[in-house]
Amino acid sequence: MIKKVNVNEVCLGMYIHELRGNWLEHPFWKKSFKLDDPKDLQKLIHSGVHEIWIDTNKGLDVAAVAVVSESAKEPEFEPEKPESEPVKMQPAIKKQVSFDDELVVAKKNTH
């Protein structure tokens, strides 16, 4: 769908169908192209062009950009406050046991 938007609403990923105004008044030699270079976006914003026509079938729509930017926001997260002091874990101390002692314990556990 062809849609007229303000140049302030333009973002990367949109397909520029037509730039309004004389082609000598903007820095682009073609009237339609996909806007995928940040430098071109800056040129467009500072070009003096106020309105452009975008093709939402070939690129992003203004509404799609708003939805993407909303979902890209970080969710607010507050860590849970502990009700008591955290338990400090002690590392397990491994004591060496002889093979014979291990066999005695194993026999007790299997019978």
C-alpha positions as CSV (number, residue, x, y, z in Angstrom):
1,M,0.0,0.0,0.0
2,I,1.3,3.5,-0.9
3,K,1.2,5.8,2.1
4,K,2.2,9.4,2.7
5,V,4.3,10.0,5.8
6,N,6.2,12.8,7.4
7,V,10.0,12.6,7.0
8,N,10.3,12.5,10.9
9,E,8.5,9.1,10.8
10,V,10.8,7.5,8.3
11,C,13.2,4.8,9.5
12,L,15.5,2.1,8.1
13,G,13.6,-0.7,6.4
14,M,11.0,1.4,4.8
15,Y,10.7,1.4,1.0
16,I,10.7,5.0,-0.4
17,H,8.1,5.0,-3.2
18,E,8.5,8.7,-4.0
19,L,10.2,11.7,-2.6
20,R,8.0,14.8,-2.7
21,G,9.5,17.8,-4.4
22,N,11.9,18.6,-7.2
23,W,14.7,16.0,-7.6
24,L,17.2,18.8,-7.6
25,E,16.1,19.7,-4.0
26,H,17.1,16.3,-2.4
27,P,20.4,14.4,-2.5
28,F,19.0,11.2,-4.1
29,W,19.3,10.4,-7.8
30,K,16.5,7.9,-7.7
31,K,12.9,8.5,-6.6
32,S,12.3,5.1,-5.1
33,F,14.5,2.7,-3.1
34,K,14.7,0.7,0.1
35,L,16.1,2.8,2.9
36,D,18.7,0.5,4.5
37,D,21.7,2.8,4.9
38,P,21.8,4.9,8.1
39,K,23.7,7.6,6.1
40,D,20.8,7.8,3.6
41,L,18.4,8.2,6.5
42,Q,20.4,11.1,7.8
43,K,20.6,12.7,4.3
44,L,16.8,12.4,4.0
45,I,16.1,13.9,7.4
46,H,18.4,16.9,6.7
47,S,17.4,17.3,3.0
48,G,14.5,19.7,3.5
49,V,12.0,17.1,2.2
50,H,9.0,17.2,4.5
51,E,6.8,14.3,3.1
52,I,7.5,11.1,1.4
53,W,5.4,8.3,0.0
54,I,6.3,4.8,1.2
55,D,5.3,1.4,-0.1
56,T,4.3,-0.9,2.8
57,N,4.3,-3.9,0.5
58,K,8.0,-3.6,-0.2
59,G,9.2,-2.3,3.2
60,L,8.2,-1.4,6.8
61,D,5.1,0.6,7.7
62,V,5.0,3.3,10.3
63,A,2.7,1.2,12.5
64,A,5.1,-1.8,12.2
65,V,8.0,0.3,13.3
66,A,6.0,1.4,16.4
67,V,5.2,-2.2,17.3
68,V,8.8,-3.3,16.9
69,S,10.1,-0.5,19.0
70,E,7.6,-1.2,21.7
71,S,8.5,-4.8,21.9
72,A,12.2,-4.0,21.9
73,K,11.9,-2.1,25.2
74,E,13.4,-3.8,28.2
75,P,10.7,-5.1,30.6
76,E,10.8,-3.5,33.9
77,F,12.3,-5.9,36.4
78,E,12.6,-5.6,40.1
79,P,14.5,-8.3,41.8
80,E,12.7,-10.0,44.6
81,K,13.8,-8.9,48.1
82,P,14.9,-11.8,50.2
83,E,12.8,-12.5,53.3
84,S,15.9,-13.5,55.3
85,E,19.6,-13.6,55.0
86,P,20.9,-15.7,52.1
87,V,22.3,-19.1,53.2
88,K,26.0,-19.3,52.6
89,M,27.0,-22.6,51.1
90,Q,30.1,-24.3,52.3
91,P,32.1,-26.2,49.7
92,A,31.9,-29.9,50.1
93,I,35.0,-31.3,51.9
94,K,36.1,-34.6,50.3
95,K,38.0,-36.8,52.6
96,Q,39.8,-39.7,51.2
97,V,38.6,-43.1,52.0
98,S,40.4,-46.4,51.4
99,F,39.0,-48.9,48.9
100,D,38.4,-51.4,51.7
101,D,36.4,-48.9,53.8
102,E,34.3,-48.0,50.7
103,L,33.5,-51.7,50.2
104,V,32.2,-52.0,53.7
105,V,29.9,-49.0,53.2
106,A,28.7,-50.4,49.9
107,K,27.9,-53.8,51.4
108,K,25.8,-52.1,54.1
109,N,23.8,-50.1,51.6
110,T,23.0,-53.1,49.3
111,H,21.7,-55.4,52.0
